[in-house]
Amino acid sequence: GWTVVLASLPQTGGRQAAERRARDARRSGLTAVGILDSSQYASLHPGYWVVFTGVYGSEAEATSALQPARRFARTAAVRNVVP
């Protein structure tokens, strides 16, 4: 599937920073916010906590959600997530 990545935080810094970022994203009005362990997904660089918003069936759907996400995280980006 596809998602919008809000932040990728090194796991060496602990999960708490990712949890704070996800909480802030929800408070800003974003929905379907979660955290992935990038080491569990072949399409992501290992060693990061990935804070994301939304789960989409296509790149076009994810791209349509990019603008609201960028109001929260200027560097938000669409990513394909493959197990």
N, C-alpha and C positions, 0 to 999 in steps of 0.2 A: 504494500500500500504506500500511500504518500502522506506526508505530514509537513507542517511548518515548524522548523527548528528555531526556537527563540534563543537558546544558549547552549554551548557545549563547555562544560566545566571539568577540568582534570579531576579524576577520581582521587588523586593524591591529596586534594584539598578537603575530601570528605563529602558525604551526600548532603549534609546540612545546607550548604550553599545552594545546591540545586533545589532543595525543598523550599528554601526561602524565595528563590526566583520563581518557582512554580506558584507559590502562594501569592506573590505579588502580581503575577500574570492573571490569576483568577480574580483577584481584587480589582484589577483594571478592566474586567469585563470579558476577558477571553474565556472560551469554553473548551471542554475536552482537553484540559491541560494535564500533562503527565510527565514522567521521567523515565527514560530508557537507559539501560546499561549498554553503552555502545559496543562492548566486547561480545554481546550476544547476537549481533547483527552483522552479516557479511558486508553490507553496503555502508557501514559506518566505521570510522577509525576507532580502534579499540582504546580503552583507557579513559573514557569520558562519561560523565553523566549528561545526557542530552535532555534538555527541557523542551517540550514540544506542545503545540496546540493543534488539535484536529486530527482525524484519521480519514483519508480520502481515497476513493477508488481510482482517481486519475490525477495526472500532473495538472491538468486544467482546473480541476476542482480545488486542488491545494493552492494553485496560483490565485484563484479568486478570493482566497482568505488571507492572502499575503499583506494587503494594505492595512487592515485592522491590526494585524500582528506587528507590523512595523511601527505603529504608533506606540507600542509597548517596547519593542526591541528593534532599534534602527537597522540592525544587521540580520533580521529574521530572513530565513531562506527556505525554499521548498526542497525537500529531500525525499528520495525514494528509500523506503525501509524494507530490506530483504533479510529474512532470517538466515 
